Amino acid sequence: MTAPLPPLSTLTAAAWRGGRLQPAGRVVPEEVPVAFSYGGTTHAVMMATPADLEDFAYGFSLAEGIIATASDVLAVDIMEAGDGLDVQVTLAEPEADALTARRRRMAGPVGCGLCGIESIEQATRAVPHVPDHGLTVTPGEIEAAIGALSAAQVLNRESRAVHGAGFYIPGAGLLAAREDVGRHNALDKLVGAVLRRGMAGMAGMVVVTSRLSVEMVQKAATLGSPVIAAISAPTALAIRTAEAAGMTLVGIVRADEFEIFTRPDRIRTPGDRHVA
């Protein structure tokens, strides 16, 4: 495994302050090409922050349907490749064979938003239904989760330029947080961290600092988390997808308010009353 690239860089910039131009230091996030390779063949290349790349490999592989459990990955090796990094994932034999067969069916090159797909139908594929295991959260826990994620964003505190994703379990707090210049990448890294630690996605809530597009809902559903909350608003397709998956989707979380777009019954108000 190669030495990791730094996730942040410091540079000198010019700033307009106090009515005049003056020199200023600025911390900015790094953004490098990260290739995911399986069996020596590149599957996709993403622009990402070079941090938590093992978690990224697991989360990306799960989101793409390449693996189902952490044990499907035998090894992850990270190598320098030109100006970027090559994340080489070694799969267990059944998964490796399945991916080889899948590659043979692929019609052409893939993009970095929805990788390895062949059709519009696959891009808007139905997500797995998230079983209802009785998880409920209070308004205070939603606010606490978003607040804890903000406090855990070390890279964003320095640069003010990266997204965050966190996994929060009521009664236990924020158990994992990951960051990246890409919101999808941050969530993939989080999913990988949860998967590698053996935590049950159904036990907690996913919180993110970005808007909720359909891919974010798909990734949270793949993890099995029944609740996803964000500081920004969802798209219409994200709402329909969350509804179909049986997930609770919460958006526009502020200090003491938020909006519930699907399954409000999981929001437990004071006195153990559920939102109607």
N, C-alpha and C positions, 0 to 999 in steps of 0.2 A: 504494500500500500504506500502510495506516495505521500509526501508531507502535504498537509492541507494548505490551500491558498487562504490568505486572510479574507474574512467576510467584509471588512471595512477598510477604507483608505482615507488618509488625511491629505488635503490639498490646500493651496492658497488661492483664494478667490478675491474678487473685488465686491464691496458692498456699498450701497447708497444708504448712509445713516447720518442723522444729524445735519442734513442738508448738504452733505459732501461725500465724494467717493473716498473710500479708505480700504486698505488691505484687511482681509478677514480670513481666518482659517475655517475650513468646512470639512466635516466628516461625511463621507458618502459611501453607500453600499457598493460592493463589487457585484458585477453581473457577468457571468462567464457561460460559454456553451457547456452543457453537461449532457453527455451521451449515455444512454442506457443500452448496454450490450448483453445479449444472452447467447451463450454458445459461440462466442466470437463474432456474432453478427449484430450490428447496430439496429435497434428497434425504433428509437426516437431520440431526438436531440432537443433539449429544453434550455432556455436562457434562465439561469438561476443564481441564487446566492450560494457560494461555495461553503456551506455549513450544514451539518447534520445530514450528510449525503447517504449514509447507510439507512437512516430512517426514511429518506426520500426514496431509496431503492425499494424498500418493502412497501411503502404506501403507494407508490406509482404502480408497482407490480400487482397489488391487490385491486386498485382502481381499474386497471386495464384487463382484469380477469385472467392474468397470467398465473397467479397463485391464489389459493384460498386460505391458507394458514401460514404462519411464520415458518413452520417446519418444512415448507415447500422450497425454501431458500437454503442452500447448503453453504454458500459463501458470497461475500461482497468484497470486491477488490477495486480500489480507486486509483487510477493511473493518470499521469499527465498525458495530454494529447494535444500537441500544438499549443494554442492559446486557451484550451479548455481542459476538461476532465472527462475521462472515460470510466463510467461506473460499470464494472463487469460483474454480472450476476450469474452465479452458478446455481442452476435449478436441480431439484430432484428429478430422476429419470422420467416419471410420468408427465410432469409438467413441461419438461424440456421437449419431449416427444410431441405433446399437444401444441406447443408453440411452433415447432417446426412445421407441423401440418397446417397450422393457421397461416403461417407465412406463405405457404404454397398457394393458398387461396386468395391472398391479397392482390387487389387489382392494380395498385400503384403506390406512389409515395404517400407518406402520412404527414399531418401537421402536428403542432405541439399542443393544441388544445384538447383534441380528442384523437388519441393516437391508435393506429392499427385498425381503423374502421374502413369498411368498404362501401357504405351506402348512407343515404340520409336517414333511413330507418334505424340504422345502428347509432347514429348521432343522437337521435331522440328516443333511444331505447328505454323500455320500461325498467325502473329500478326495482330491486327486490322489496317486497313488503316487509316493513320493520315490525317484528312481533311486539305486542304490548305486554311488557313485563311489569307494569305497575309503576314505572318511574313518573314522579311528579316533581315539579319545582315551584318555588314561591317567587313572587316578584323580587323580593330581596336577594334570592339566590341568583337570579338572572343578572341583576345589577352587580352583585358581588363577583360573579364570574367574569363579566366584562372588565370590571375594575382590576381584578387580579391578573387578567391577561395583559392589560396595559402596563401594569407594574412589572410583569415578567418579560417585557419586550426590551431586552438589553440592546439589541442592534438598533431598534427604532428610537430608543432614548438618545442614542448617539447621533443618528443620521436623519431621523424624521422622514424616512423614505422606504420603509419596508412594511409588509403586511404581517399580521400575526394570526395564529390559530391555536386554540386551547381546548383541553378536555377537562371538564369540571364534573365532579361527583358530589351531589348534596351530602353534607355531613363530613366530607373529606377534603373538599376544596379543589383548587386547580392542580391537577396531578401531572400535566404535561403542557408545554407551550413550545411552538416552533415558529420561526420567522423566515421570510424570503421576500425578494422583490416582486415575485409573482404570487398572487393570492391562491391560485391552484396549487402551486408548489408548497406553500406554507401548510396547506391542508393535507397534501400528500405526506409531507414530513411528519405532521402530527399523527396521521393514521398509522404510519410506520412505527412511530414511537409507542403508540398504544398497543399495536400488534406485537412488537418485540418484547414489551414488558408483560405480556400476557393478561392485560386488563380487558374486561368485557365492555365492548362498545355500548351494549344495551344498558349499562349501569350509569351512564353519564350523558352529559350535554356537550355538544360541540359549539364553541363560540369563535367568531371570526371578526376581524376588523374591517372587512371589505363588504361590498355589495354581495347579494346572494343571487348568483346566476345558477342555471340548471346544473352545471357541472359540480358546483359546490354541494348541492343537495344530493346528487348522485353519489359523491364520494362519502358523505356522512351516512347515507343509507347503506352503502357497502360496508362501512364500519359497524353498522347495526345500532347507531345512536338514534333514539327516538325524538330528540329535540336538537334543533340548530338555531342559534341566535346570532344576530349581527348588528353592528352599529349603523349599517346602511340599509337601504331598501332592497327587496327582492324583485326579480323580474316576474312577469305573469306566468311564464313557463315554469319557473322555479316553484311558484305557488301551486300550480296544477300538479307538478311532479311530487311535491311534498304531500299533497292531499292524497294522491294515488298510492303513495308509499305508506300512508298512515303516520306521517311524521308531524310533529308540532314545529311550525316555522314562526320565529319571532324576529322582527326587524325594527330598525330605527330605535335602538336601545339608547336612551339618554340617562342622565343621573337618576331620575325617578319616574321614568315613563318609557313605554315601548308599545308596539303594535303586534297583535297576534293574528296571523293570516290563516293558519290551519290548526286543527285539533286543539282548541283552547281548553279542553277538559283536563289537560296535563298541567295547567297552571293553577296551583293551589293557593288560594287567598287566605288571609287571616281568619281563623275560626274553622279551618279545614273545608272551606267552601271552594268549589271549583268554578272557574269562569264559565258562564252559560254559553 
